[in-house]
Amino acid sequence: SITDYRGTIGKSVRTERWHYVEWDEGRKGAMLFEHPKDPFELKNLAGDKNYSGIVAEMKTFLRQMPASR
C-alpha cells in the first residue's frame, strides 16, 4: 500500500511473515516487522544486518507494485 504521512510518501508490503515499510524510497527510514512473532510491531528489524536479505527481498516486492495511490 502507499500512504502519505506528513508530506512523505511511504510504501508498505506484507507477506504472511513480514511487514516492510519504507519512507521516501528508504531515504527517510524503513521498518521491518516479523509476524506473528511481533504482532504489535514493536521491534524494527530493518537496521539489523541479520535481516538484510529479507529487507532486500521486500524492497523487490515494493518495486513490483503498481505506481498508484
N, C-alpha and C positions, 0 to 999 in steps of 0.2 A: 504494500500500500504506500501511498505518497501522502505526506502531510506538510503543512506549513506551520512552523512554530516560531513565533516572533520574527517573521521575515526570513527564516532559514528553512530551506526545503529539506525534509527528511524522508528517507525511504526505508521501508522495512520489508522483510521477507521471513516467513515461518516455514519450518518443516515440522514433522511430528516431534522432533527432539530439540530443535534450535529456533531461537528468535534473534534475528540480527537487524540492527538499525544503524544507519549512518546519516549524518547531517552534512549537507553541502558536499556530497560525494566523499565523505570521510575527512574533509579538511577541518570541520568543526566538531569532530568526535564520532565515536562509534560505540555500539553496545552489543554484546553477545550474551545471551542467557540460555541455559540448558534446562529444558522442560523434560520430564516432570520433576527433576531434582530441585529446581528453583522456580516453583510456580508463581511466586510473588516478585520475581525478577529483582532480587536483592544483590546478587553477585555478578558484576560485569566482568566477563572473561575476555573481552576484546583486546585488552592490553597484555594478556598473559601469553608469552611466546609458545607455551604448550598447546595453544589453540589457534596458532597462526594458520594452519592448514584448513581448519573449519572456517575461519574468517575469510580466507581466500575463496573457498567454495561458495560461501554465502554471498560474497561480492559478485561472483559469477552469476548466481541466481538473480541478483538485483539488476545486473546489466542486461539480462534477458527479458526483463519486464517491459511491457509496452510503455511508451512515454505518454501516459495520460494521467489525469488527476482524478 
